């Protein structure tokens, strides 16, 4: 259903270990006062994949299908670039609160569907441009040694929710036509998120954290009463995401 970027994750971890080997301080501890800091920010960037999950109900039972209504539908994963500014507050010791803002650069999302009485596969395409506001609790481990460097690494988990808003026009393109049609998907998508990552404290100035996060849609994205929408006989449509990002903090 969703793709994990294992090769990218492993490559980034190897590069980070090489960086640690080049810039770390043997015998000393990098950023010894960080665990007492109450607030900090940074940057992150990465790749992002999205696809839709369809809930098919009673209207999809073969005997209930009307001619020219959707009889089959599936989503193709879409790939995006994303980046943002995370802001982190220390709640208590290893428990943190993280928020911020991000933007996801648009790419095409293709959805293939069939209509009863027509054997030709049809496509509808959207090109969303998302603005995100995530909120999450982050729990990080104590520091531990890596290679010959003291207290230079830790791991963490995050759990929270994200407001995703598509501020593109929401126009839909059917098949190979270049003419925009009325939006059939709501612009606001709420997700709950689960993720994990590693933090490398590579010197006295920078911490780098590769992170993978899974996001699952909460609200129904189907826009009601849109003429000729292929989604009207679905019970529910949600948007799910997987993101891999590299966080850089000071």
Secondary structure, DSSP 4 states (H G I P E B T S, - for coil): -----HHHHHHHHHHHHHHHHHH--SSSBTTTTGGG--EEEEEEEEEEEEEEEEE--GGGSGGGPPTTSEEEEEE--EEEEEEEEEEEEEEETTEEEEEEEEEE----EEEEEEETTEEEEEEEEE---EEEEEEEEEEEPPPEEETTEEEEEEEEEEEEEEEEEE-S---BEETT----B---B-SEEEEEEEEEEEEEE-SSS-EEEEEEEEEEE-S--BPTT-TT-TTTT-SEEEEEEEEEEEEEE-
